[in-house]
Amino acid sequence: MANYQTLKSAIQQVVKTNGNNEITGALLQQSLLAMINSLGDGYQFIGVATLNTNPGTPDQNVFYIANEPGNYPNFGLLAPVNKISLFCYNGEWILKTFTPLIKQTTIEGNVINNPDDEDLFSDNTLLKLKNRVYGEFGNGNLGYKILRVNKTLSEQIINTNTIYEIRYDFDLGNTTLTIPTNCVLYFNGGKFSNGTIAGNRTKIFSGIYQIFDNIILSGSWNIENCYCEWFGAYGDNINDDTLAIQAAINTNIPVKFLNRIYKISDSIIVESTAGVYTTDGYNGKTITGCAGSKFIITNNKSLFIVRGFGNSINEINLSYSPELHGTYNVAMLELQSLDTNQQKTSCYNTFERIKCCSNVNLPGGSGYSGIGIRLVSNGLNATYQNRFINCYIADLNKGIVIDDESTMGINNNLFIVDVSNCDYLVKGNPNASVFIGSWQAGFKLSNEDNVCIDLAGSENSFLSFTYDVGTWEAGSRMAPYLYLRGSSANNNFSQHCDWKSIKGHIVGNIITPTMIPAYNDYPIAYNTRSAIQGSGGLPLTFAPYDNSLRNSGIAINMVTENIGYEYASITLYPTRDDNNIPTDIKALSGKAVGKSFELKVLGTSKIKFQITLPANSWIDGLQLYFTNRRPTFNALKVNQYSTGFDSTPVYTEEIDISNWVFTYVRSINLAPRYFDMPYRYIEIELDYALEAPQNVGFAYISAICNNEVSGPILEE
């Protein structure tokens, strides 16, 4: 309605005071209709419309104001953002919008909250937070700038020593964004995606949430730790965090892992960029977790692969998905020195508090999967001086594996590692390395031999203790202790061992037998005079390197009672008694085991070995070795004479064998007494009392012979 005064005049013309209180109906009707038509000529405001308002079908022109942007289905209209929207009806609903014009307020006078271009400024009639320039309010103050979405990053990130606040998402478009020197990227709800950010002593201030999406960080960064969560990791044991973790490690910034479970589908590569030592040490990567940082791989691949120099990984837990049990056959932590890698040599790496364990509880030793720690090398590549400190491996097929196919070797590595309940605790060919820890043998497998230490290397020191060790014998419940392969030599084993738990190339290695009779393979009781040098212990199972009995001035003869001849080489033993039994058996002290001979024990019998020494000589040790024909004797005696075997002994010792635990004798080790009574003649007497004839074979006799000095030491 354009003019309300016109309507008032029309009413005044037809509605009059006539004294009779009468109003003509025709005139009044005409006037009211004119009023309605006049009111409906424009748009009548009905109210504020919500998204659910139903206006029905009006019979005049009306309009609503939209409450918020969005779709209004009952009007068939869409209200845009940043506009005032009117829904108008003139036979159909139409949308009319306009942009509100906010007139800038002009402030005059002394108003204390007036924008002063320090904290607030006016930008095209709008109030905004003021950017700050480095040194504007003092030399130590950084500049401050909020990155705006209506400008490019290249025209905004131009100042050094500036804090850049990222409130919005920015797509780099696969380009490189170079940050000026000594700046701070302050993430406050925004993120960068798709490109490379080159730092220049750049800091990052952010919460632990995603701020990078498909971003590579290059250059130099002044950051104590970065997080894989910055690159999109969840750590919820549901989502695959492989790419995010790899992106974080590739930054060359120390990576910190939280108390979360990270699911991994592919190997994580930790590779230093160079093996060059600088003032900052070797340029390796640093990874640090916490007691609850756990990584679970879902495919049959090594979990962490480490290459190069000076890498450091600390306090993480590694395992494989339970679905892989029985098929997982690779290493959770693998140190590589391979020709195919960019970094072909891996040295001076440090691993602390790493746990490699099965994710499956297997009581009773039903068989395990996977490897804990593996070192592998080939070609001309070395793997040395790596340190594994306070690590733990449990419930796997193999604990520590050394696969050396290089010409340089896997040498001089330190393993302070506890290993429990693995089929093989240590397997491979390390050299000059040290192994320390508390170890537990696994259950013996029924289908193959498994062993705690399966060793083909040399010069290693095993300062560990392994409990629950079994033997190589059938029926053993636990795995045996040691298998020395090939030419393995000069290894030192500090643990006292049961001889039944050892096999292989024993010669040239330091192995100490146990002093506990119940665990001995050999039938020697604890602390008897039959032990080595009379000090107790076990007999030797291999001949000494030298044998004084081969000296030309020494004679060895044999005297027997109730003994039958079985076999003796006529060439080696030509001197015989009436029963064809050898008497001169000096050849038994020869270098070859093939000089053995056999006799037959016919019942109550005696065999005496009589040794004649040069004058002023004595024996410190004496060993007699048997062949596989070795019935048990019932008495053992050692006689020592000064003038001859038919004289009275100067010393006799009857060895008490009543508490010996054995079924057969493999060797006897004696220590004849010297005191102040010199002797030249020593006799070993074996007494038998067998119910049925049995063969006895002798393989070797040896001793250490000493001579006294006679005459002046120096001539005047």
C-alpha positions as CSV (number, residue, x, y, z in Angstrom):
1,M,0.0,0.0,0.0
2,A,1.6,3.2,-1.2
3,N,-0.4,5.9,0.8
4,Y,-2.3,5.3,4.0
5,Q,-3.8,8.9,3.9
6,T,-5.8,7.9,0.8
7,L,-7.3,5.1,2.7
8,K,-8.2,7.3,5.7
9,S,-10.0,9.8,3.4
10,A,-12.1,7.0,1.8
11,I,-13.3,5.9,5.2
12,Q,-14.2,9.4,6.1
13,Q,-16.3,9.9,3.0
14,V,-18.6,6.9,3.6
15,V,-18.7,6.7,7.4
16,K,-20.3,9.9,8.7
17,T,-22.1,11.2,11.7
18,N,-25.7,11.5,10.4
19,G,-27.7,11.8,13.6
20,N,-29.6,8.7,12.8
21,N,-26.7,6.3,13.6
22,E,-27.1,4.7,10.2
23,I,-24.3,3.3,7.8
24,T,-25.2,2.5,4.3
25,G,-24.2,-1.1,3.6
26,A,-23.2,-0.7,0.0
27,L,-20.9,2.2,0.8
28,L,-19.3,0.4,3.8
29,Q,-18.7,-2.8,1.8
30,Q,-17.1,-0.7,-1.0
31,S,-14.9,1.0,1.5
32,L,-13.7,-2.2,3.3
33,L,-13.0,-4.0,0.1
34,A,-10.9,-1.1,-1.0
35,M,-9.0,-1.3,2.3
36,I,-8.2,-4.9,1.8
37,N,-7.1,-4.4,-1.8
38,S,-5.0,-1.5,-0.7
39,L,-3.3,-3.5,2.1
40,G,-2.7,-6.5,-0.2
41,D,-1.2,-4.4,-2.9
42,G,2.3,-4.7,-1.3
43,Y,4.0,-7.6,0.7
44,Q,2.8,-8.2,4.2
45,F,5.5,-9.5,6.7
46,I,4.3,-12.7,8.3
47,G,7.4,-13.7,10.4
48,V,10.8,-15.4,10.6
49,A,11.0,-18.7,8.8
50,T,12.9,-21.7,10.1
51,L,14.0,-24.7,8.1
52,N,10.8,-26.5,9.0
53,T,8.3,-23.6,8.6
54,N,5.3,-24.5,6.4
55,P,3.7,-21.3,4.9
56,G,0.8,-23.0,3.2
57,T,-0.7,-21.1,0.1
58,P,-1.3,-17.4,0.8
59,D,-4.1,-15.5,-1.1
60,Q,-2.2,-12.2,-0.9
61,N,1.4,-11.0,-1.2
62,V,3.4,-11.9,1.9
63,F,7.1,-12.4,2.9
64,Y,9.2,-14.2,5.5
65,I,12.8,-13.5,6.7
66,A,15.0,-16.6,6.7
67,N,16.3,-17.6,10.1
68,E,19.6,-19.1,8.9
69,P,21.4,-20.2,5.7
70,G,20.3,-23.6,4.3
71,N,17.5,-25.5,2.4
72,Y,13.9,-24.5,3.1
73,P,11.9,-27.4,1.6
74,N,8.4,-26.0,2.2
75,F,9.3,-22.9,0.3
76,G,11.4,-24.6,-2.3
77,L,14.2,-22.1,-1.7
78,L,17.9,-22.2,-0.6
79,A,19.1,-19.3,1.6
80,P,22.8,-18.5,1.0
81,V,25.4,-17.7,3.6
82,N,26.5,-14.1,4.4
83,K,23.2,-12.7,3.0
84,I,19.9,-11.6,4.3
85,S,17.2,-13.7,2.6
86,L,13.5,-12.8,2.0
87,F,11.0,-15.4,0.9
88,C,8.3,-13.4,-1.1
89,Y,4.9,-14.7,-2.4
90,N,3.1,-13.2,-5.4
91,G,1.5,-16.3,-6.8
92,E,4.7,-18.2,-6.2
93,W,7.6,-18.1,-3.7
94,I,10.7,-16.2,-4.9
95,L,14.0,-15.4,-3.1
96,K,15.3,-11.9,-2.6
97,T,18.6,-11.3,-1.0
98,F,20.8,-8.4,-0.1
99,T,24.2,-7.9,1.6
100,P,24.0,-5.9,4.8
101,L,26.0,-2.7,4.7
102,I,27.6,-2.0,8.0
103,K,28.8,1.5,8.2
104,Q,32.2,2.0,9.8
105,T,31.9,3.7,13.1
106,T,33.8,7.0,13.2
107,I,35.2,7.5,16.7
108,E,36.1,11.0,17.8
109,G,37.6,12.1,21.0
110,N,39.7,10.1,23.5
111,V,38.2,6.6,23.4
112,I,40.5,4.0,25.1
113,N,39.3,1.0,23.1
114,N,39.8,2.6,19.7
115,P,41.9,0.4,17.3
116,D,45.4,1.8,17.6
117,D,47.2,-0.3,14.9
118,E,49.0,-2.3,17.6
119,D,46.6,-5.1,18.4
120,L,43.7,-4.2,16.0
121,F,43.7,-2.4,12.7
122,S,41.1,-1.4,10.1
123,D,41.2,-3.3,6.7
124,N,38.7,-2.2,4.1
125,T,36.2,-1.0,6.7
126,L,36.7,-4.3,8.7
127,L,38.5,-4.6,12.1
128,K,41.2,-7.3,12.1
129,L,44.0,-8.5,14.4
130,K,47.2,-6.6,13.7
131,N,50.2,-8.3,12.2
132,R,53.4,-7.6,14.1
133,V,56.8,-7.1,12.6
134,Y,60.0,-8.5,14.1
135,G,61.7,-6.0,16.4
136,E,58.8,-3.5,16.2
137,F,58.4,-3.3,20.0
138,G,62.0,-4.4,20.9
139,N,64.8,-6.4,19.3
140,G,63.8,-9.7,21.1
141,N,60.2,-9.7,19.9
142,L,59.1,-12.0,17.1
143,G,56.8,-10.8,14.4
144,Y,53.3,-12.2,14.3
145,K,51.0,-12.9,11.3
146,I,47.8,-14.7,10.8
147,L,47.7,-16.5,7.4
148,R,44.6,-15.4,5.4
149,V,42.7,-17.6,3.0
150,N,42.2,-14.8,0.5
151,K,46.0,-14.5,-0.1
152,T,48.6,-16.8,-1.3
153,L,51.2,-18.3,1.1
154,S,54.1,-17.0,-1.0
155,E,52.9,-13.4,-0.5
156,Q,52.3,-13.8,3.2
157,I,55.2,-15.9,4.4
158,I,58.0,-13.5,3.6
159,N,59.4,-12.3,6.9
160,T,62.1,-13.8,9.1
161,N,61.8,-14.2,12.8
162,T,58.0,-14.3,12.6
163,I,55.2,-16.4,14.1
164,Y,52.8,-17.6,11.4
165,E,49.4,-18.6,12.8
166,I,47.7,-21.3,10.7
167,R,43.9,-21.2,11.3
168,Y,42.8,-22.5,7.9
169,D,43.6,-25.4,5.6
170,F,46.1,-24.6,2.8
171,D,46.8,-26.8,-0.2
172,L,50.4,-26.3,-1.5
173,G,49.5,-27.8,-4.9
174,N,52.6,-30.1,-4.9
175,T,55.0,-27.1,-4.7
176,T,57.7,-26.3,-2.1
177,L,57.0,-23.7,0.5
178,T,60.2,-22.2,1.9
179,I,60.0,-20.8,5.4
180,P,62.3,-17.7,6.1
181,T,64.9,-18.0,8.8
182,N,64.0,-18.5,12.5
183,C,60.2,-18.6,12.1
184,V,57.5,-20.4,14.1
185,L,54.6,-22.3,12.5
186,Y,51.7,-22.0,15.0
187,F,48.9,-24.4,14.1
188,N,45.6,-23.2,15.5
189,G,43.0,-25.4,13.8
190,G,44.5,-25.4,10.3
191,K,46.8,-27.6,8.3
192,F,49.0,-27.9,5.2
193,S,48.6,-30.5,2.4
194,N,50.2,-31.7,-0.8
195,G,53.7,-30.5,-1.1
196,T,57.1,-29.8,0.6
197,I,57.9,-27.4,3.4
198,A,61.5,-26.4,3.6
199,G,62.5,-25.3,7.0
200,N,65.3,-22.9,8.0
201,R,65.8,-23.4,11.8
202,T,62.0,-23.5,11.9
203,K,59.9,-24.3,15.0
204,I,56.5,-25.9,15.1
205,F,54.0,-25.2,17.8
206,S,51.0,-27.5,17.7
207,G,48.8,-29.9,19.6
208,I,49.1,-33.6,18.9
209,Y,46.7,-33.9,15.9
210,Q,47.0,-33.8,12.2
211,I,48.6,-30.7,10.8
212,F,50.2,-32.2,7.6
213,D,48.5,-34.2,4.9
214,N,50.8,-35.6,2.2
215,I,53.5,-33.2,3.3
216,I,57.3,-33.7,3.2
217,L,59.5,-31.7,5.6
218,S,62.9,-30.8,4.4
219,G,65.6,-28.3,5.4
220,S,66.5,-27.6,9.1
221,W,64.0,-27.6,12.0
222,N,64.4,-26.5,15.6
223,I,62.0,-29.0,17.1
224,E,62.6,-31.3,20.1
225,N,60.2,-33.9,18.9
226,C,57.7,-34.5,16.1
227,Y,54.8,-36.8,16.2
228,C,53.4,-39.3,13.7
229,E,49.9,-37.9,14.7
230,W,51.0,-34.6,12.9
231,F,51.0,-36.7,9.7
232,G,47.6,-38.4,10.3
233,A,48.4,-41.4,12.6
234,Y,45.6,-42.5,14.9
235,G,47.3,-45.1,17.2
236,D,43.9,-46.8,17.8
237,N,44.9,-50.3,16.6
238,I,42.2,-49.9,13.9
239,N,43.5,-47.5,11.3
240,D,46.6,-48.2,9.3
241,D,49.3,-45.8,10.5
242,T,52.2,-46.9,8.2
243,L,52.3,-43.9,5.9
244,A,52.0,-41.4,8.8
245,I,54.8,-43.1,10.8
246,Q,57.1,-43.3,7.8
247,A,56.5,-39.6,7.0
248,A,57.4,-38.6,10.5
249,I,60.6,-40.7,10.5
250,N,61.6,-39.3,7.1
251,T,61.7,-35.7,8.5
252,N,65.1,-36.3,10.2
253,I,63.5,-34.7,13.3
254,P,63.5,-36.8,16.5
255,V,60.2,-38.7,16.6
256,K,58.2,-39.3,19.8
257,F,55.6,-42.0,20.0
258,L,52.8,-41.9,22.6
259,N,51.1,-44.5,24.8
260,R,49.1,-45.9,21.9
261,I,48.9,-49.0,19.7
262,Y,50.0,-48.3,16.1
263,K,48.8,-50.8,13.4
264,I,51.4,-51.3,10.6
265,S,50.9,-53.0,7.2
266,D,54.4,-52.5,5.8
267,S,58.0,-52.2,7.0
268,I,59.1,-49.0,8.6
269,I,62.5,-47.9,7.3
270,V,64.8,-46.0,9.6
271,E,67.8,-45.0,7.4
272,S,70.4,-42.4,8.2
273,T,71.3,-40.2,5.3
274,A,75.1,-40.5,5.7
275,G,77.8,-42.3,7.6
276,V,79.9,-39.1,8.0
277,Y,80.8,-38.1,11.5
278,T,80.2,-34.4,12.3
279,T,80.4,-32.2,15.4
280,D,76.9,-33.4,16.1
281,G,77.9,-37.1,15.9
282,Y,76.7,-39.4,13.2
283,N,73.7,-38.1,11.3
284,G,71.3,-40.8,12.3
285,K,67.6,-40.8,13.2
286,T,66.2,-40.8,16.7
287,I,63.0,-42.6,17.7
288,T,61.7,-42.6,21.3
289,G,58.6,-44.2,22.6
290,C,57.3,-45.0,26.1
291,A,56.3,-48.1,28.0
292,G,53.0,-48.2,26.2
293,S,54.2,-47.5,22.7
294,K,53.2,-50.7,20.8
295,F,53.5,-51.5,17.1
296,I,51.7,-54.4,15.5
297,I,52.4,-55.5,11.9
298,T,49.6,-57.1,9.9
299,N,51.7,-58.6,7.1
300,N,54.6,-61.0,6.9
301,K,57.2,-58.3,6.7
302,S,59.9,-57.0,9.1
303,L,58.5,-54.3,11.3
304,F,61.4,-51.9,11.8
305,I,64.3,-52.0,9.3
306,V,67.4,-50.0,10.3
307,R,70.2,-48.9,8.0
308,G,73.2,-46.6,8.2
309,F,75.1,-45.0,11.1
310,G,74.1,-43.5,14.4
311,N,70.4,-44.3,14.5
312,S,68.8,-44.5,17.9
313,I,65.6,-46.3,18.8
314,N,64.4,-46.4,22.4
315,E,61.5,-47.9,24.4
316,I,59.1,-49.4,21.9
317,N,57.2,-52.7,21.9
318,L,57.0,-54.7,18.7
319,S,54.7,-57.6,17.8
320,Y,52.8,-59.2,15.0
321,S,49.1,-59.6,14.5
322,P,47.7,-62.9,16.0
323,E,46.4,-63.8,12.6
324,L,50.0,-64.2,11.4
325,H,50.9,-66.8,14.0
326,G,52.4,-69.9,12.3
327,T,53.3,-67.9,9.1
328,Y,55.3,-64.9,10.4
329,N,58.9,-65.8,9.7
330,V,60.7,-62.4,9.5
331,A,62.2,-60.1,12.1
332,M,60.5,-57.5,14.2
333,L,63.7,-55.5,14.3
334,E,66.2,-55.9,11.5
335,L,69.6,-54.2,11.1
336,Q,70.7,-54.4,7.5
337,S,74.1,-54.0,5.7
338,L,73.1,-55.0,2.1
339,D,74.4,-54.1,-1.3
340,T,70.9,-53.3,-2.5
341,N,70.4,-50.5,0.1
342,Q,71.4,-46.8,-0.2
343,Q,73.3,-47.2,3.0
344,K,75.3,-50.4,2.7
345,T,77.0,-50.4,6.1
346,S,75.2,-50.2,9.5
347,C,77.4,-49.3,12.5
348,Y,77.2,-47.3,15.7
349,N,73.4,-47.8,16.1
350,T,71.9,-47.9,19.5
351,F,68.7,-49.8,20.6
352,E,67.5,-49.5,24.1
353,R,64.5,-51.0,25.9
354,I,63.1,-52.7,22.8
355,K,60.6,-55.5,23.4
356,C,60.0,-58.1,20.7
357,C,57.3,-60.5,21.7
358,S,54.6,-62.8,20.2
359,N,51.1,-61.6,20.5
360,V,49.9,-65.1,21.2
361,N,50.1,-67.0,24.5
362,L,51.5,-70.4,23.9
363,P,51.8,-72.4,27.1
364,G,53.5,-75.8,26.7
365,G,55.7,-74.8,23.8
366,S,53.5,-75.6,20.8
367,G,55.9,-73.8,18.5
368,Y,56.5,-70.1,17.8
369,S,56.7,-67.7,14.9
370,G,59.0,-64.9,13.9
371,I,62.4,-63.4,14.9
372,G,63.1,-60.9,17.5
373,I,66.3,-59.1,16.4
374,R,68.2,-59.9,13.1
375,L,71.5,-58.6,11.9
376,V,72.2,-59.3,8.2
377,S,75.1,-58.4,6.0
378,N,76.5,-59.3,2.6
379,G,79.1,-58.2,0.0
380,L,81.8,-55.9,1.3
381,N,79.5,-54.5,4.0
382,A,80.3,-54.4,7.7
383,T,78.0,-54.5,10.7
384,Y,79.9,-53.6,13.9
385,Q,79.8,-51.7,17.2
386,N,76.0,-51.7,17.4
387,R,74.5,-51.7,20.9
388,F,71.4,-53.5,22.0
389,I,70.9,-52.5,25.7
390,N,68.2,-53.7,28.1
391,C,66.1,-55.3,25.4
392,Y,63.7,-58.2,25.8
393,I,62.6,-61.0,23.4
394,A,60.0,-63.7,24.2
395,D,57.9,-66.4,22.7
396,L,59.3,-66.4,19.2
397,N,60.9,-68.9,16.9
398,K,64.3,-67.2,17.1
399,G,65.5,-64.6,19.5
400,I,68.7,-63.1,18.0
401,V,69.7,-64.1,14.5
402,I,73.1,-63.3,12.9
403,D,73.1,-63.8,9.1
404,D,76.6,-62.8,7.9
405,E,77.5,-63.4,4.3
406,S,79.9,-60.5,4.0
407,T,83.7,-60.4,3.8
408,M,83.8,-57.9,6.6
409,G,81.7,-59.8,9.1
410,I,79.2,-58.9,11.8
411,N,81.6,-58.1,14.5
412,N,82.0,-56.3,17.8
413,N,78.4,-55.9,18.7
414,L,77.0,-55.8,22.2
415,F,73.8,-57.6,23.1
416,I,72.4,-56.9,26.6
417,V,69.2,-58.8,25.9
418,D,67.0,-61.0,28.0
419,V,65.6,-63.9,25.8
420,S,62.8,-66.2,27.0
421,N,61.0,-69.2,25.6
422,C,62.3,-69.1,22.0
423,D,63.2,-72.2,20.0
424,Y,66.6,-70.6,19.3
425,L,67.8,-68.0,21.7
426,V,70.8,-67.1,19.5
427,K,71.4,-68.5,16.0
428,G,74.0,-67.6,13.4
429,N,77.7,-66.6,12.9
430,P,78.6,-63.5,14.9
431,N,82.2,-62.7,15.7
432,A,83.9,-60.9,18.5
433,S,80.6,-60.0,20.1
434,V,79.3,-60.0,23.7
435,F,76.0,-61.5,24.8
436,I,74.7,-60.7,28.3
437,G,71.3,-61.5,29.8
438,S,69.0,-63.8,31.6
439,W,67.8,-66.5,29.2
440,Q,65.2,-69.3,29.3
441,A,65.3,-72.3,27.1
442,G,62.2,-73.1,25.1
443,F,60.5,-76.5,24.9
444,K,62.2,-79.1,22.8
445,L,60.5,-79.5,19.4
446,S,59.4,-83.0,18.5
447,N,60.1,-82.7,14.7
448,E,63.6,-81.1,14.7
449,D,66.5,-80.2,16.9
450,N,66.3,-76.8,18.5
451,V,69.0,-75.4,20.7
452,C,69.5,-72.3,22.9
453,I,72.7,-71.2,21.2
454,D,73.3,-72.4,17.6
455,L,76.7,-70.8,16.9
456,A,79.0,-70.8,13.9
457,G,81.1,-67.7,14.8
458,S,84.3,-67.2,16.8
459,E,85.8,-64.9,19.5
460,N,82.4,-64.4,21.2
461,S,81.7,-64.1,24.9
462,F,78.5,-65.4,26.3
463,L,78.1,-63.9,29.8
464,S,74.5,-64.9,30.0
465,F,72.8,-67.6,32.1
466,T,70.2,-69.9,30.6
467,Y,67.9,-71.8,32.8
468,D,65.5,-74.8,32.1
469,V,68.2,-76.2,29.7
470,G,67.7,-79.7,28.4
471,T,69.9,-82.2,26.6
472,W,70.4,-83.6,23.1
473,E,69.0,-87.0,24.2
474,A,65.7,-88.1,23.1
475,G,62.9,-87.5,25.5
476,S,64.4,-84.2,26.8
477,R,61.7,-81.8,27.7
478,M,63.7,-78.6,27.2
479,A,66.0,-77.5,24.4
480,P,69.7,-78.3,24.7
481,Y,72.2,-75.5,25.5
482,L,74.8,-75.4,22.7
483,Y,75.6,-76.4,19.2
484,L,79.1,-75.3,17.9
485,R,79.2,-75.5,14.1
486,G,82.0,-75.6,11.6
487,S,85.3,-74.2,12.8
488,S,83.8,-72.1,15.5
489,A,86.6,-71.3,18.0
490,N,87.8,-69.2,20.8
491,N,84.3,-68.6,22.2
492,N,83.9,-68.2,25.9
493,F,80.9,-69.5,27.7
494,S,80.7,-68.4,31.4
495,Q,77.8,-70.7,32.3
496,H,78.7,-74.1,33.7
497,C,77.2,-76.6,31.2
498,D,75.9,-80.2,31.3
499,W,78.0,-82.0,28.7
500,K,74.8,-83.7,27.5
501,S,73.5,-80.3,26.4
502,I,76.5,-79.6,24.1
503,K,77.6,-80.9,20.7
504,G,79.7,-79.8,17.7
505,H,83.1,-78.3,17.4
506,I,84.0,-78.1,21.1
507,V,87.8,-78.0,20.7
508,G,89.3,-74.5,21.0
509,N,86.4,-73.1,22.9
510,I,86.2,-72.3,26.6
511,I,83.4,-74.4,28.1
512,T,83.1,-75.1,31.8
513,P,81.4,-78.3,32.9
514,T,78.9,-78.2,35.7
515,M,79.9,-79.5,39.1
516,I,76.5,-80.9,39.9
517,P,76.5,-84.8,39.5
518,A,72.9,-85.0,38.7
519,Y,73.4,-82.9,35.6
520,N,76.5,-84.5,34.4
521,D,76.7,-86.5,31.2
522,Y,79.7,-88.4,32.5
523,P,79.8,-90.9,35.4
524,I,82.0,-88.9,37.7
525,A,80.9,-88.0,41.2
526,Y,81.4,-84.5,42.7
527,N,84.8,-83.7,44.3
528,T,86.5,-87.0,43.9
529,R,90.2,-87.6,43.4
530,S,89.4,-88.9,40.0
531,A,88.5,-85.4,38.9
532,I,90.9,-83.2,37.0
533,Q,94.0,-82.5,39.0
534,G,92.3,-83.8,42.1
535,S,90.2,-80.7,42.5
536,G,86.8,-82.1,41.7
537,G,84.8,-81.7,38.6
538,L,84.3,-83.7,35.3
539,P,86.7,-85.6,33.1
540,L,87.9,-84.3,29.8
541,T,86.2,-85.6,26.8
542,F,88.9,-84.7,24.4
543,A,92.7,-85.3,24.5
544,P,95.0,-82.5,25.5
545,Y,97.1,-80.7,22.9
546,D,100.3,-82.3,24.1
547,N,101.2,-85.7,25.7
548,S,104.4,-86.2,27.6
549,L,103.9,-89.9,27.5
550,R,105.1,-89.9,23.9
551,N,108.6,-88.9,25.1
552,S,111.2,-91.5,24.3
553,G,112.4,-91.9,27.9
554,I,108.9,-93.1,29.1
555,A,107.8,-96.7,29.0
556,I,104.2,-97.9,29.2
557,N,103.4,-101.6,29.9
558,M,100.2,-103.6,30.7
559,V,99.7,-106.5,33.0
560,T,96.4,-108.4,33.1
561,E,94.6,-111.1,35.1
562,N,91.8,-113.2,33.7
563,I,91.7,-111.2,30.5
564,G,91.2,-112.6,27.0
565,Y,92.6,-111.3,23.8
566,E,90.1,-109.6,21.4
567,Y,92.0,-107.3,19.0
568,A,95.3,-105.4,18.9
569,S,97.3,-104.4,15.8
570,I,100.4,-106.6,15.5
571,T,102.2,-103.8,13.9
572,L,101.5,-101.4,16.8
573,Y,101.7,-103.9,19.6
574,P,104.2,-106.6,18.6
575,T,105.2,-107.5,22.2
576,R,102.7,-110.0,23.6
577,D,102.4,-112.4,26.5
578,D,101.4,-116.1,26.4
579,N,97.7,-115.2,25.9
580,N,98.5,-113.0,23.0
581,I,97.7,-109.8,25.0
582,P,100.0,-106.8,24.4
583,T,102.4,-105.9,27.2
584,D,104.3,-102.9,25.7
585,I,101.5,-100.5,24.9
586,K,103.5,-97.3,24.4
587,A,101.7,-96.9,21.0
588,L,98.5,-96.1,22.9
589,S,100.0,-92.6,23.7
590,G,100.4,-91.9,20.0
591,K,98.6,-89.1,18.2
592,A,96.0,-91.2,16.4
593,V,92.9,-92.7,18.0
594,G,93.3,-95.6,15.5
595,K,95.9,-97.1,17.9
596,S,93.2,-98.4,20.1
597,F,92.8,-102.1,21.1
598,E,90.2,-104.3,22.7
599,L,90.3,-107.0,25.4
600,K,87.7,-109.3,26.9
601,V,86.9,-109.2,30.5
602,L,86.1,-112.7,31.5
603,G,84.7,-112.1,35.1
604,T,86.7,-111.1,38.1
605,S,89.6,-109.5,36.3
606,K,92.4,-106.9,36.6
607,I,94.1,-104.6,34.1
608,K,97.2,-102.7,35.2
609,F,98.7,-99.8,33.2
610,Q,102.3,-99.4,34.4
611,I,104.2,-96.2,33.5
612,T,108.0,-95.7,34.0
613,L,109.2,-92.2,34.1
614,P,112.7,-90.7,33.7
615,A,114.6,-89.9,36.9
616,N,113.5,-86.7,38.8
617,S,110.2,-86.6,37.0
618,W,106.6,-86.7,38.1
619,I,103.1,-86.5,36.5
620,D,100.7,-83.6,37.2
621,G,97.8,-85.1,35.2
622,L,97.0,-88.5,33.8
623,Q,94.0,-89.4,31.5
624,L,92.9,-92.8,30.3
625,Y,90.3,-92.8,27.5
626,F,88.0,-95.7,26.5
627,T,86.4,-96.7,23.3
628,N,82.7,-97.3,23.0
629,R,83.4,-100.7,24.6
630,R,83.5,-99.7,28.3
631,P,82.0,-101.9,30.9
632,T,81.9,-100.5,34.5
633,F,84.7,-101.4,36.8
634,N,84.0,-102.0,40.5
635,A,87.3,-100.7,41.8
636,L,90.0,-98.2,40.8
637,K,93.5,-97.9,42.4
638,V,96.6,-95.8,41.8
639,N,99.9,-97.0,43.1
640,Q,103.1,-95.0,43.1
641,Y,106.6,-96.6,43.5
642,S,110.1,-95.2,43.8
643,T,112.2,-98.3,43.0
644,G,110.0,-100.6,40.9
645,F,106.6,-102.1,40.4
646,D,107.6,-105.1,42.6
647,S,108.5,-102.9,45.6
648,T,106.3,-101.4,48.3
649,P,104.3,-98.4,47.0
650,V,105.3,-95.0,48.5
651,Y,101.7,-94.0,48.0
652,T,98.5,-95.8,47.2
653,E,95.1,-94.3,46.7
654,E,92.0,-96.4,46.3
655,I,89.4,-94.2,44.5
656,D,86.0,-94.4,46.2
657,I,83.5,-94.9,43.3
658,S,80.5,-96.0,45.4
659,N,78.7,-92.7,44.9
660,W,79.6,-92.4,41.2
661,V,76.4,-92.1,39.0
662,F,77.1,-93.8,35.7
663,T,76.3,-96.6,33.4
664,Y,79.6,-96.6,31.6
665,V,82.9,-94.8,31.8
666,R,84.2,-92.6,29.0
667,S,87.4,-91.5,30.6
668,I,89.2,-91.3,33.9
669,N,91.3,-88.4,35.0
670,L,93.8,-88.9,37.8
671,A,96.2,-86.7,39.7
672,P,99.1,-88.7,41.2
673,R,100.6,-87.3,44.4
674,Y,104.2,-86.0,44.6
675,F,104.7,-84.6,48.0
676,D,108.3,-84.9,49.1
677,M,108.6,-88.5,48.0
678,P,109.9,-88.7,44.5
679,Y,108.6,-91.6,42.4
680,R,109.4,-93.0,39.0
681,Y,106.7,-95.6,38.7
682,I,103.0,-95.2,38.6
683,E,100.3,-97.9,38.1
684,I,96.6,-97.6,37.3
685,E,94.8,-100.7,38.4
686,L,91.2,-101.5,37.1
687,D,89.3,-104.2,38.9
688,Y,86.3,-105.8,37.2
689,A,83.7,-108.3,38.5
690,L,81.3,-109.0,35.6
691,E,78.8,-111.8,35.5
692,A,79.2,-112.3,31.7
693,P,82.2,-111.6,29.5
694,Q,82.3,-108.1,27.9
695,N,84.7,-106.3,25.7
696,V,86.7,-103.3,27.0
697,G,88.5,-101.0,24.6
698,F,91.2,-98.4,25.3
699,A,91.6,-95.5,22.9
700,Y,94.3,-93.2,24.4
701,I,96.5,-92.5,27.4
702,S,98.1,-89.1,28.1
703,A,99.8,-87.2,30.8
704,I,101.7,-84.0,31.7
705,C,105.2,-84.9,32.8
706,N,107.5,-82.5,34.6
707,N,111.3,-82.8,35.4
708,E,113.3,-81.4,38.3
709,V,116.3,-79.2,37.6
710,S,119.6,-80.8,38.5
711,G,122.9,-79.1,38.8
712,P,123.6,-75.3,39.0
713,I,121.3,-73.0,37.3
714,L,124.2,-70.5,36.4
715,E,127.8,-71.2,35.8
716,E,130.3,-68.9,37.5
